[in-house]
Each structure stands twice: as structure tokens, then as C-alpha cells.
Amino acid sequence: MALRACGFIVFRRIARFGPPSDNIEYLLLQTSYGEHHWTPPKGHVDPGEDDLTTALRETKEEAGLETEHLRVVDGFVQELHYEVRGRPKEVLYWLAELRDPGTSVTLSDEHQDYRWARLEEACTLAQYKDLQDTLRAAQRHLQTQQDKQ
């Protein structure tokens, strides 16, 4: 049975001149263990917990962002599959906008740093192709939504 984790691709819109897609920054957290990789907030599903509740709980625990700080974006969920120490793992990511771009991030001891990064920098930090693809899919989803307005 695969390990299951859930989290959010958290983004904020910042005031910038230029194309609207250029004003989006993604939140990445740097782990304080292992290879110190960068990842969105996520964590393992607790027994009896549903996936979205896990994503909300983990985002609060790891980044200090509560449910009221976030607006979940409709129509976006990505499922990643990979192996960790020889065991299969699946991760579900939803997309959530930080309602107030100035809200501060408070890290847990699982992370040593965080960064708000535009898409290309976020993909460079992310390192893993499936996470890079997920970030790009999030950007496309937001662009499509914006084009419909």
C-alpha cells in the first residue's frame, strides 16, 4: 500500500507591472532534514482523515497558514506518484490562493526556510520533474481562469 500525503500549491498575487501571469508567486518550504529539498506544504493522511482536511492541517502545521487565509481554487487537483526509500508514495495537491499577500509564513521545525517564487524560480527550486510539472499545470490553470474573466 502506498504512503499517501496531501497538500496545497499555495500562491499569492503581488502588485507588479506587466502581464497578469507575471504577478503570481508560489510558496515553497525547504526541509530541515535529508537533502533539504524544496516542496509545497504537505503531509501524511492521518487515520480517519479525508484528503482535503489533511492538506489544510498540514499547511497550518508547516506554514502557519490557516483555512481562513486560503481560497481553494476550483477545478485543480494533481496526483503525483513516486518512490521514497523503495516504497510507493502518492501525493495530492490542491491549489490555494493566499487571500492577503502580506500574510506571514510561520515555519514548523520540519522546515528551515521558505521562499515565494515566480514559476521558473519555483521550478528550479523544486528539482523533481513531477513537482515542476504540477507547478506549471497550476500556472496554466490560473491563466485559463483569468482568460475566461
DSSP file with accessible surface (Angstrom, degrees, kcal/mol):
  #  RESIDUE AA STRUCTURE BP1 BP2  ACC     N-H-->O    O-->H-N    N-H-->O    O-->H-N    TCO  KAPPA ALPHA  PHI   PSI    X-CA   Y-CA   Z-CA
    1    1 A M              0   0  214      0, 0.0     2,-0.1     0, 0.0     3,-0.0   0.000 360.0 360.0 360.0 136.5    0.0    0.0    0.0
    2    2 A A        -     0   0   31      1,-0.1    87,-0.2    85,-0.1     2,-0.2  -0.445 360.0-112.7 -77.0 144.2    1.3    3.4   -1.0
    3    3 A L  E     -a   89   0A  47     85,-2.5    87,-2.9    -2,-0.1     2,-0.4  -0.534  37.0-147.7 -65.8 142.3    2.0    6.1    1.5
    4    4 A R  E     +a   90   0A  72     85,-0.2    41,-1.9    -2,-0.2     2,-0.3  -0.969  21.8 171.3-123.7 132.2   -0.5    8.9    1.0
    5    5 A A  E     -aB  91  44A   0     85,-2.3    87,-2.3    -2,-0.4     2,-0.3  -0.943  10.4-163.3-134.8 155.8    0.1   12.6    1.5
    6    6 A C  E     +aB  92  43A   0     37,-2.5    37,-1.8    -2,-0.3     2,-0.3  -0.985  19.4 140.5-140.0 149.9   -1.8   15.8    0.7
    7    7 A G  E     -aB  93  42A   0     85,-2.3    87,-2.2    -2,-0.3     2,-0.4  -0.927  38.2 -93.1-166.1-171.0   -1.0   19.4    0.5
    8    8 A F  E     -a   94   0A   0     33,-1.5     2,-1.0    -2,-0.3    87,-0.2  -0.961  13.6-138.9-124.0 140.3   -1.5   22.7   -1.3
    9    9 A I  E     -a   95   0A   2     85,-3.3    87,-2.6    -2,-0.4     2,-0.4  -0.887  39.3-160.0 -84.6 103.8    0.3   24.6   -4.0
   10   10 A V  E     +a   96   0A   1     -2,-1.0    17,-2.7    17,-0.4     2,-0.3  -0.797  15.9 173.1 -93.5 134.2   -0.1   27.9   -2.2
   11   11 A F  E     -aC  97  26A   0     85,-2.3    87,-3.2    -2,-0.4     2,-0.3  -0.913  16.3-158.6-135.4 161.6    0.2   31.1   -4.4
   12   12 A R  E     - C   0  25A  50     13,-2.3    13,-2.4    -2,-0.3     2,-0.5  -0.974  17.5-129.9-135.2 154.6   -0.2   34.8   -3.9
   13   13 A R  E     - C   0  24A  64     85,-0.4     2,-0.3    -2,-0.3    11,-0.2  -0.918  26.4-165.5-104.2 127.4   -0.8   37.6   -6.4
   14   14 A I        -     0   0   30      9,-2.8     2,-0.6    -2,-0.5    -2,-0.0  -0.828  30.2-101.3-112.7 152.5    1.6   40.6   -6.0
   15   15 A A        +     0   0  108     -2,-0.3     2,-0.3     0, 0.0    -2,-0.0  -0.615  60.9 146.4 -74.5 114.1    1.2   44.0   -7.4
   16   16 A R        -     0   0  107     -2,-0.6     2,-0.2     2,-0.1     7,-0.1  -0.990  47.8-116.3-145.0 150.8    3.5   44.2  -10.4
   17   17 A F  S    S+     0   0  205     -2,-0.3     0, 0.0     5,-0.1     0, 0.0  -0.566  77.4  48.7 -82.6 152.3    3.5   45.9  -13.8
   18   18 A G  S    S-     0   0   57     -2,-0.2    -2,-0.1     5,-0.0     5,-0.1  -0.664 101.5  -7.3 113.9-171.1    3.4   43.6  -16.8
   19   19 A P    >   -     0   0   79      0, 0.0     3,-2.0     0, 0.0     4,-0.2  -0.280  65.1-121.7 -63.3 143.9    1.3   40.6  -17.8
   20   20 A P  G >  S+     0   0   65      0, 0.0     3,-1.8     0, 0.0     4,-0.1   0.826 110.9  62.2 -56.6 -32.5   -1.0   39.3  -15.0
   21   21 A S  G >  S+     0   0   34      1,-0.3     3,-0.7     2,-0.1   122,-0.1   0.699  94.8  64.6 -67.7 -14.5    0.5   35.8  -15.1
   22   22 A D  G <  S+     0   0   53     -3,-2.0    -1,-0.3     1,-0.2    -5,-0.1   0.500  89.3  67.0 -85.3  -3.3    3.8   37.5  -14.0
   23   23 A N  G <  S+     0   0   32     -3,-1.8    -9,-2.8    -4,-0.2     2,-0.5   0.275  77.2 104.0-102.0  14.2    2.3   38.6  -10.7
   24   24 A I  E <   -C   13   0A   4     -3,-0.7    95,-0.4   -11,-0.2     2,-0.4  -0.824  45.7-176.3-101.3 130.3    2.0   35.0   -9.3
   25   25 A E  E     -C   12   0A  21    -13,-2.4   -13,-2.3    -2,-0.5     2,-0.3  -0.981  13.4-145.1-124.5 140.5    4.4   33.7   -6.7
   26   26 A Y  E     -CD  11 117A   0     91,-3.3    91,-2.4    -2,-0.4     2,-0.5  -0.805  15.4-124.6-105.5 144.9    4.4   30.1   -5.2
   27   27 A L  E     + D   0 116A   2    -17,-2.7   -17,-0.4    -2,-0.3     2,-0.4  -0.767  30.1 178.4 -90.9 123.8    5.3   29.2   -1.7
   28   28 A L  E     - D   0 115A   0     87,-2.5    87,-2.4    -2,-0.5     2,-0.4  -0.982  13.7-152.7-124.2 140.9    8.0   26.6   -1.3
   29   29 A L  E     -ED  39 114A   0     10,-3.2    10,-2.4    -2,-0.4     2,-0.6  -0.903  11.2-137.6-112.0 138.8    9.4   25.3    2.0
   30   30 A Q  E     -ED  38 113A  37     83,-3.2    82,-2.8    -2,-0.4    83,-1.0  -0.856  24.9-124.8 -99.1 123.1   12.9   23.9    2.5
   31   31 A T  E     - D   0 111A   0      6,-2.7    80,-0.3    -2,-0.6    79,-0.1  -0.257   3.0-144.7 -65.2 150.5   13.1   20.8    4.6
   32   32 A S  S    S+     0   0   46     78,-2.5     2,-0.3    77,-0.1    79,-0.2   0.256  81.5  58.2 -96.8  11.8   15.3   20.8    7.6
   33   33 A Y  S >  S+     0   0  108     77,-0.4     3,-2.0     4,-0.1     4,-0.3  -0.836  98.6   1.7-132.9 168.6   16.2   17.1    7.0
   34   34 A G  T 3  S-     0   0   66     -2,-0.3     0, 0.0     1,-0.3     0, 0.0  -0.229 128.7 -12.3  59.2-131.8   17.6   14.9    4.3
   35   35 A E  T 3  S-     0   0  149      1,-0.0    -1,-0.3     0, 0.0    -3,-0.0   0.277  89.9-117.8 -87.9   9.8   18.7   16.8    1.2
   36   36 A H    <   -     0   0   75     -3,-2.0    -2,-0.1     1,-0.1    -4,-0.1   0.898  50.1-179.0  55.7  44.0   17.0   20.0    2.3
   37   37 A H        -     0   0   36     -4,-0.3    -6,-2.7    -7,-0.1     2,-0.4  -0.264  26.1-115.7 -73.1 163.3   14.7   19.8   -0.8
   38   38 A W  E     +E   30   0A  21     87,-0.6    -8,-0.2    -8,-0.2    -1,-0.1  -0.847  43.9 154.8-103.1 136.4   12.0   22.4   -1.5
   39   39 A T  E     -E   29   0A   5    -10,-2.4   -10,-3.2    -2,-0.4     3,-0.1  -0.989  44.4-101.7-155.2 153.2    8.4   21.5   -1.6
   40   40 A P        -     0   0    1      0, 0.0   -31,-0.1     0, 0.0     2,-0.1  -0.355  64.4 -75.0 -67.1 163.8    4.9   22.9   -1.1
   41   41 A P  S    S+     0   0    0      0, 0.0   -33,-1.5     0, 0.0     2,-0.3  -0.429  75.7 138.8 -63.3 131.2    3.3   22.3    2.3
   42   42 A K  E     +B    7   0A  18    -35,-0.2     2,-0.3    16,-0.2   -35,-0.2  -0.973  20.4 170.9-163.6 164.5    2.1   18.7    2.5
   43   43 A G  E     -B    6   0A  10    -37,-1.8   -37,-2.5    -2,-0.3    15,-0.1  -0.988  38.6 -62.4-172.1 174.0    2.0   15.7    4.9
   44   44 A H  E     -B    5   0A  91     -2,-0.3     2,-0.3   -39,-0.2   -39,-0.3  -0.353  50.3-110.3 -72.4 145.5    0.7   12.2    5.6
   45   45 A V        -     0   0   39    -41,-1.9   -41,-0.2    -2,-0.1    -1,-0.1  -0.570  31.4-135.2 -73.6 128.1   -3.0   11.5    5.9
   46   46 A D    >   -     0   0   76     -2,-0.3     3,-2.4     4,-0.2     8,-0.1  -0.549  38.7 -81.1 -80.2 151.5   -3.9   10.6    9.5
   47   47 A P  T 3  S+     0   0  135      0, 0.0    -1,-0.1     0, 0.0     3,-0.1  -0.259 118.1  11.6 -53.5 131.2   -6.2    7.6   10.1
   48   48 A G  T 3  S+     0   0   93      1,-0.2     2,-0.4    -3,-0.1    -2,-0.0   0.448 100.6 123.3  80.7   1.8   -9.9    8.6    9.5
   49   49 A E    <   -     0   0   40     -3,-2.4    -1,-0.2     2,-0.0     2,-0.1  -0.757  58.2-130.3 -98.2 139.1   -8.9   11.9    8.0
   50   50 A D     >  -     0   0   93     -2,-0.4     4,-2.1    -3,-0.1    -4,-0.2  -0.459  26.9-108.4 -84.4 163.3  -10.1   12.9    4.5
   51   51 A D  H  > S+     0   0   41      1,-0.2     4,-2.3     2,-0.2     5,-0.1   0.892 115.2  48.0 -60.7 -45.9   -7.6   14.2    1.9
   52   52 A L  H  > S+     0   0   63      1,-0.2     4,-2.4     2,-0.2    -1,-0.2   0.903 110.4  52.9 -66.4 -37.5   -8.6   17.9    1.9
   53   53 A T  H  > S+     0   0   61      1,-0.2     4,-2.8     2,-0.2    -1,-0.2   0.909 108.6  51.6 -61.7 -40.8   -8.6   18.1    5.7
   54   54 A T  H  X S+     0   0    0     -4,-2.1     4,-3.0     2,-0.2     5,-0.3   0.937 108.5  50.5 -59.7 -47.7   -5.1   16.7    5.6
   55   55 A A  H  X S+     0   0    0     -4,-2.3     4,-2.0     1,-0.2   -47,-0.2   0.921 113.3  45.4 -58.6 -44.2   -4.0   19.4    3.2
   56   56 A L  H  X S+     0   0   40     -4,-2.4     4,-2.0     2,-0.2    -1,-0.2   0.928 114.5  47.9 -65.6 -44.9   -5.5   22.1    5.4
   57   57 A R  H  X S+     0   0   50     -4,-2.8     4,-2.9     1,-0.2    -2,-0.2   0.938 113.2  47.3 -62.0 -47.3   -4.0   20.7    8.6
   58   58 A E  H  X S+     0   0   13     -4,-3.0     4,-3.0     1,-0.2     5,-0.3   0.886 109.8  52.7 -65.7 -36.6   -0.5   20.2    7.1
   59   59 A T  H  X S+     0   0    0     -4,-2.0     4,-2.0    -5,-0.3     6,-1.3   0.906 112.4  46.1 -66.4 -37.3   -0.5   23.7    5.6
   60   60 A K  H  X S+     0   0  105     -4,-2.0     4,-1.5     4,-0.2    -2,-0.2   0.942 116.7  44.4 -67.6 -46.2   -1.4   25.1    9.0
   61   61 A E  H  < S+     0   0   89     -4,-2.9    -2,-0.2     1,-0.2    -3,-0.2   0.912 123.1  34.2 -65.5 -42.5    1.3   23.0   10.8
   62   62 A E  H  < S+     0   0    5     -4,-3.0    46,-1.1    -5,-0.2    -1,-0.2   0.773 135.9  17.5 -88.6 -28.9    4.1   23.6    8.3
   63   63 A A  H  < S-     0   0    0     -4,-2.0    43,-2.6    -5,-0.3    -3,-0.2   0.432  93.2-120.4-124.5  -5.0    3.5   27.2    7.2
   64   64 A G     <  +     0   0   25     -4,-1.5     2,-0.6    -5,-0.4    -4,-0.2   0.656  65.3 140.6  72.8  14.7    1.2   28.7    9.8
   65   65 A L        -     0   0    1     -6,-1.3    -1,-0.2    41,-0.1    -2,-0.2  -0.832  37.2-155.7 -96.7 120.6   -1.5   29.4    7.2
   66   66 A E    >>  -     0   0   65     -2,-0.6     3,-2.0    -3,-0.1     4,-0.6  -0.426  32.1 -98.1 -91.5 168.2   -5.0   28.7    8.4
   67   67 A T  G >4 S+     0   0   84      1,-0.3     3,-1.6     2,-0.2    -1,-0.1   0.869 122.7  56.6 -52.2 -42.0   -8.1   27.9    6.5
   68   68 A E  G 34 S+     0   0  125      1,-0.3    -1,-0.3     3,-0.1    31,-0.1   0.684 100.8  58.8 -70.0 -14.8   -9.3   31.5    6.6
   69   69 A H  G <4 S+     0   0   53     -3,-2.0    30,-3.0    30,-0.1    31,-0.4   0.627 102.6  67.4 -81.3 -15.3   -6.0   32.6    5.0
   70   70 A L  E <<  -F   98   0A   7     -3,-1.6     2,-0.5    -4,-0.6    28,-0.2  -0.819  58.1-160.1-116.0 148.1   -6.6   30.5    1.9
   71   71 A R  E     -F   97   0A  84     26,-2.2    26,-2.8    -2,-0.3     2,-0.3  -0.972  26.1-138.1-121.1 111.5   -9.1   30.4   -1.0
   72   72 A V  E     -F   96   0A  52     -2,-0.5     2,-0.5    24,-0.2    24,-0.3  -0.526  18.3-129.4 -71.8 131.1   -9.1   26.9   -2.6
   73   73 A V  E >   -     0   0A   2     22,-2.9     3,-0.9    -2,-0.3    22,-0.4  -0.701  23.3-122.2 -85.4 126.2   -9.2   27.2   -6.4
   74   74 A D  E 3  S+     0   0A 132     -2,-0.5     3,-0.1     1,-0.2    -1,-0.1  -0.334  85.5  21.6 -65.7 146.4  -11.9   25.1   -8.0
   75   75 A G  E 3  S+     0   0A  76      1,-0.1     2,-0.5    -2,-0.0    -1,-0.2   0.592  93.1 108.0  80.7  13.1  -11.1   22.5  -10.6
   76   76 A F  E <   +     0   0A  12     -3,-0.9    19,-0.7    19,-0.1     2,-0.3  -0.965  25.0 137.2-130.5 119.8   -7.5   21.8   -9.8
   77   77 A V  E     -F   94   0A  74     -2,-0.5     2,-0.4    17,-0.2    17,-0.2  -0.927  25.6-165.0-152.0 133.7   -6.0   18.7   -8.1
   78   78 A Q  E     -F   93   0A  65     15,-2.4    15,-2.7    -2,-0.3     2,-0.5  -0.972   6.4-153.4-120.9 139.7   -2.9   16.9   -9.2
   79   79 A E  E     -F   92   0A  96     -2,-0.4     2,-0.4    13,-0.2    13,-0.2  -0.957  11.2-166.6-115.7 123.9   -1.8   13.4   -8.1
   80   80 A L  E     -F   91   0A  10     11,-3.0    11,-2.3    -2,-0.5     2,-0.4  -0.863   2.1-164.0-108.3 145.1    1.9   12.6   -8.0
   81   81 A H  E     +F   90   0A 115     -2,-0.4     2,-0.3     9,-0.2     9,-0.2  -0.998  27.0 131.3-130.0 127.7    3.3    9.1   -7.7
   82   82 A Y  E     -F   89   0A  71      7,-2.4     7,-3.1    -2,-0.4     2,-0.4  -0.939  48.7 -96.7-158.7 178.4    6.9    8.3   -6.8
   83   83 A E  E     -F   88   0A 139     -2,-0.3     2,-0.4     5,-0.2    -2,-0.0  -0.879  21.7-168.1-111.2 141.2    9.1    6.2   -4.5
   84   84 A V  E >  S-F   87   0A  40      3,-2.8     3,-2.1    -2,-0.4    -2,-0.0  -0.992  80.9 -19.8-125.5 118.3   10.6    7.1   -1.2
   85   85 A R  T 3  S-     0   0  228     -2,-0.4    -1,-0.1     1,-0.3     0, 0.0   0.899 129.7 -50.3  49.1  44.6   13.1    4.7    0.2
   86   86 A G  T 3  S+     0   0   57      1,-0.2    -1,-0.3     0, 0.0    -3,-0.0   0.467 117.3 110.6  79.6   1.0   11.8    2.0   -2.0
   87   87 A R  E <  S- F   0  84A 131     -3,-2.1    -3,-2.8   -85,-0.0    -1,-0.2  -0.895  71.9-113.2-110.6 139.3    8.2    2.5   -1.0
   88   88 A P  E     - F   0  83A  64      0, 0.0   -85,-2.5     0, 0.0     2,-0.4  -0.388  35.3-172.5 -67.9 143.8    5.5    3.9   -3.3
   89   89 A K  E     -aF   3  82A  26     -7,-3.1    -7,-2.4   -87,-0.2     2,-0.4  -0.996  10.9-163.4-136.8 140.9    4.1    7.3   -2.4
   90   90 A E  E     -aF   4  81A  41    -87,-2.9   -85,-2.3    -2,-0.4     2,-0.4  -0.983   6.4-168.0-124.5 139.6    1.2    9.3   -3.7
   91   91 A V  E     -aF   5  80A   0    -11,-2.3   -11,-3.0    -2,-0.4     2,-0.5  -0.996   7.2-156.3-128.6 130.0    0.7   13.0   -3.1
   92   92 A L  E     -aF   6  79A  12    -87,-2.3   -85,-2.3    -2,-0.4     2,-0.5  -0.918  12.1-167.7-103.5 130.1   -2.4   15.0   -3.9
   93   93 A Y  E     -aF   7  78A   4    -15,-2.7   -15,-2.4    -2,-0.5   -85,-0.2  -0.983   4.8-170.6-119.5 128.8   -2.0   18.7   -4.4
   94   94 A W  E     -aF   8  77A  44    -87,-2.2   -85,-3.3    -2,-0.5     2,-0.4  -0.616  26.9-116.4 -99.0 171.8   -4.8   21.3   -4.5
   95   95 A L  E     +a    9   0A   0    -19,-0.7   -22,-2.9   -22,-0.4     2,-0.4  -0.922  34.3 177.2-113.4 131.5   -4.3   24.9   -5.5
   96   96 A A  E     -aF  10  72A   0    -87,-2.6   -85,-2.3    -2,-0.4     2,-0.4  -0.997  20.1-142.1-139.6 134.5   -5.0   27.7   -2.9
   97   97 A E  E     -aF  11  71A  28    -26,-2.8   -26,-2.2    -2,-0.4     2,-0.6  -0.768  23.3-122.5 -93.5 137.1   -4.6   31.4   -3.1
   98   98 A L  E     - F   0  70A   1    -87,-3.2   -85,-0.4    -2,-0.4   -28,-0.2  -0.692  20.5-148.5 -74.6 118.3   -3.3   33.4   -0.1
   99   99 A R  S    S+     0   0  154    -30,-3.0    -1,-0.2    -2,-0.6   -29,-0.1   0.900  88.3  35.2 -59.9 -44.0   -6.2   35.9    0.4
  100  100 A D  S >  S-     0   0   96    -31,-0.4     3,-2.5     1,-0.1    -1,-0.2  -0.939  74.8-154.2-113.4 110.3   -3.9   38.6    1.8
  101  101 A P  T 3  S+     0   0   49      0, 0.0    -1,-0.1     0, 0.0    -2,-0.1   0.712  93.2  60.6 -58.3 -18.1   -0.5   38.5    0.0
  102  102 A G  T 3  S+     0   0   61      2,-0.1    -3,-0.0    -3,-0.0     2,-0.0   0.488  72.5 125.0 -89.0  -1.0    1.1   40.1    3.1
  103  103 A T    <   -     0   0   23     -3,-2.5     2,-0.2   -34,-0.1   -38,-0.0  -0.346  62.9-121.8 -59.4 133.4    0.2   37.2    5.5
  104  104 A S        -     0   0   85    -40,-0.1     2,-0.4     1,-0.0    -1,-0.1  -0.489  13.6-131.4 -83.7 150.0    3.3   35.9    7.2
  105  105 A V        -     0   0   14     -2,-0.2     2,-0.5   -40,-0.1   -41,-0.2  -0.819  15.7-162.6 -96.5 134.5    4.5   32.4    6.9
  106  106 A T        -     0   0   92    -43,-2.6     2,-0.2    -2,-0.4   -41,-0.1  -0.966  14.5-145.3-121.2 112.8    5.5   30.6   10.2
  107  107 A L        -     0   0   50     -2,-0.5   -44,-0.2   -44,-0.1   -45,-0.1  -0.477   2.5-138.7 -80.2 147.3    7.6   27.5    9.7
  108  108 A S    >   -     0   0   27    -46,-1.1     3,-1.6    -2,-0.2   -46,-0.1  -0.370  40.7 -93.8 -85.1 178.1    7.5   24.4   11.8
  109  109 A D  T 3  S+     0   0  143      1,-0.3   -77,-0.1    -2,-0.1   -47,-0.1   0.596 119.2  76.2 -73.9  -4.8   10.7   22.6   12.8
  110  110 A E  T 3  S+     0   0   68    -79,-0.1   -78,-2.5   -78,-0.0   -77,-0.4   0.657  98.4  49.0 -74.3 -16.2   10.3   20.4    9.8
  111  111 A H  E <   -D   31   0A  11     -3,-1.6   -80,-0.3   -80,-0.3     3,-0.1  -0.951  55.7-169.0-129.4 148.8   11.5   23.3    7.6
  112  112 A Q  E    S+     0   0A  95    -82,-2.8     2,-0.3    -2,-0.3   -81,-0.1   0.556  73.9   6.5-110.0 -13.4   14.4   25.7    7.8
  113  113 A D  E     -D   30   0A  65    -83,-1.0   -83,-3.2     2,-0.0     2,-0.3  -0.985  55.8-156.6-160.4 163.3   13.5   28.2    5.1
  114  114 A Y  E     -D   29   0A  84     -2,-0.3     2,-0.3   -85,-0.2   -85,-0.2  -0.966   7.7-167.0-142.7 161.4   10.7   29.3    2.8
  115  115 A R  E     -D   28   0A  90    -87,-2.4   -87,-2.5    -2,-0.3     2,-0.6  -0.987  20.1-142.0-150.7 138.9   10.5   31.3   -0.4
  116  116 A W  E     +D   27   0A  27     -2,-0.3     2,-0.4   -89,-0.2   -89,-0.2  -0.910  39.2 175.8 -93.9 124.4    7.9   33.0   -2.5
  117  117 A A  E     -D   26   0A   0    -91,-2.4   -91,-3.3    -2,-0.6    -2,-0.1  -0.992  32.3-120.0-138.1 141.5    9.0   32.4   -6.1
  118  118 A R     >  -     0   0   90     -2,-0.4     4,-2.9   -93,-0.2     3,-0.3  -0.262  53.1 -85.6 -69.5 168.3    7.7   33.0   -9.6
  119  119 A L  H  > S+     0   0   28    -95,-0.4     4,-2.6     1,-0.2     5,-0.2   0.847 124.1  44.5 -50.3 -53.3    7.1   30.0  -11.7
  120  120 A E  H  > S+     0   0  113      1,-0.2     4,-2.0     2,-0.2    -1,-0.2   0.915 116.4  46.0 -65.6 -40.2   10.6   29.5  -13.2
  121  121 A E  H  > S+     0   0   85     -3,-0.3     4,-2.7     2,-0.2    -1,-0.2   0.920 112.3  52.4 -65.4 -40.9   12.4   30.0  -10.0
  122  122 A A  H  X S+     0   0    0     -4,-2.9     4,-2.6     1,-0.2    -2,-0.2   0.918 109.4  49.4 -60.6 -41.2    9.9   27.7   -8.2
  123  123 A C  H  X S+     0   0    2     -4,-2.6     4,-1.2    -5,-0.3    -1,-0.2   0.882 110.2  50.8 -66.8 -36.9   10.6   25.0  -10.8
  124  124 A T  H  < S+     0   0  106     -4,-2.0     3,-0.4    -5,-0.2    -2,-0.2   0.934 113.9  44.4 -64.6 -44.9   14.4   25.4  -10.3
  125  125 A L  H  < S+     0   0   24     -4,-2.7   -87,-0.6     1,-0.2    -2,-0.2   0.891 106.6  61.0 -64.8 -39.0   14.0   25.1   -6.6
  126  126 A A  H  < S-     0   0    0     -4,-2.6     2,-2.9    -5,-0.2    -1,-0.2   0.790  75.0-176.6 -63.7 -32.6   11.6   22.1   -6.9
  127  127 A Q     <  +     0   0  116     -4,-1.2     2,-0.4    -3,-0.4    -1,-0.2  -0.086  49.0  97.9  67.7 -45.7   14.2   19.9   -8.7
  128  128 A Y  S  > S-     0   0  106     -2,-2.9     4,-2.6     1,-0.1     3,-0.3  -0.636  70.7-140.3 -83.7 132.0   11.8   17.0   -9.2
  129  129 A K  H  > S+     0   0  136     -2,-0.4     4,-3.0     1,-0.2     5,-0.2   0.877 100.1  53.9 -58.6 -41.1   10.2   16.9  -12.7
  130  130 A D  H  > S+     0   0   48      1,-0.2     4,-1.7     2,-0.2    -1,-0.2   0.901 111.6  45.5 -65.8 -33.8    6.7   15.8  -11.4
  131  131 A L  H  > S+     0   0    9     -3,-0.3     4,-2.5     2,-0.2    -1,-0.2   0.911 112.1  51.5 -73.8 -38.7    6.6   18.7   -9.0
  132  132 A Q  H  X S+     0   0   43     -4,-2.6     4,-2.5     1,-0.2    -2,-0.2   0.932 110.0  50.0 -59.8 -44.6    7.8   21.1  -11.7
  133  133 A D  H  X S+     0   0   65     -4,-3.0     4,-2.3     1,-0.2    -1,-0.2   0.877 109.6  51.7 -61.2 -37.7    5.0   19.7  -14.0
  134  134 A T  H  X S+     0   0    3     -4,-1.7     4,-2.3    -5,-0.2    -2,-0.2   0.917 109.4  48.9 -67.1 -42.4    2.5   20.3  -11.2
  135  135 A L  H  X S+     0   0    1     -4,-2.5     4,-2.3     2,-0.2    -2,-0.2   0.920 112.5  48.1 -62.7 -42.0    3.6   23.9  -10.7
  136  136 A R  H  X S+     0   0   74     -4,-2.5     4,-2.5     1,-0.2    -2,-0.2   0.895 110.2  52.1 -66.1 -37.5    3.4   24.5  -14.5
  137  137 A A  H  X S+     0   0   12     -4,-2.3     4,-2.5     2,-0.2    -1,-0.2   0.897 108.4  51.5 -64.3 -38.9   -0.1   22.9  -14.5
  138  138 A A  H  X S+     0   0    0     -4,-2.3     4,-2.5     2,-0.2    -2,-0.2   0.933 109.8  49.2 -62.2 -45.0   -1.2   25.2  -11.7
  139  139 A Q  H  X S+     0   0   28     -4,-2.3     4,-2.5     1,-0.2    -2,-0.2   0.923 111.7  48.6 -61.6 -43.9    0.1   28.3  -13.7
  140  140 A R  H  X S+     0   0  150     -4,-2.5     4,-2.7     2,-0.2    -1,-0.2   0.908 110.4  51.9 -61.8 -41.9   -1.8   27.1  -16.8
  141  141 A H  H  X S+     0   0   43     -4,-2.5     4,-2.3     1,-0.2    -2,-0.2   0.929 111.6  46.0 -61.2 -45.1   -5.0   26.6  -14.7
  142  142 A L  H  X S+     0   0    0     -4,-2.5     4,-2.3     2,-0.2    -1,-0.2   0.899 112.4  50.8 -65.8 -39.0   -4.7   30.1  -13.3
  143  143 A Q  H  X S+     0   0   55     -4,-2.5     4,-2.5     2,-0.2    -2,-0.2   0.925 110.1  49.9 -64.5 -43.0   -4.0   31.6  -16.7
  144  144 A T  H  X S+     0   0   71     -4,-2.7     4,-1.3     1,-0.2    -2,-0.2   0.918 111.2  49.2 -61.6 -44.0   -7.1   29.7  -18.2
  145  145 A Q  H  X S+     0   0   55     -4,-2.3     4,-0.5     1,-0.2     3,-0.3   0.911 112.0  48.7 -60.6 -42.5   -9.3   31.0  -15.4
  146  146 A Q  H >< S+     0   0   40     -4,-2.3     3,-1.2     1,-0.2    -2,-0.2   0.890 106.5  55.9 -67.0 -38.7   -8.0   34.6  -15.9
  147  147 A D  H 3< S+     0   0  113     -4,-2.5    -1,-0.2     1,-0.3    -2,-0.2   0.795 103.1  56.9 -64.5 -27.1   -8.6   34.4  -19.7
  148  148 A K  H 3<        0   0  172     -4,-1.3    -1,-0.3    -3,-0.3    -2,-0.2   0.647 360.0 360.0 -77.7 -16.1  -12.3   33.5  -19.0
  149  149 A Q    <<        0   0  193     -3,-1.2    -3,-0.0    -4,-0.5    -4,-0.0  -0.429 360.0 360.0 -81.3 360.0  -12.8   36.6  -17.0
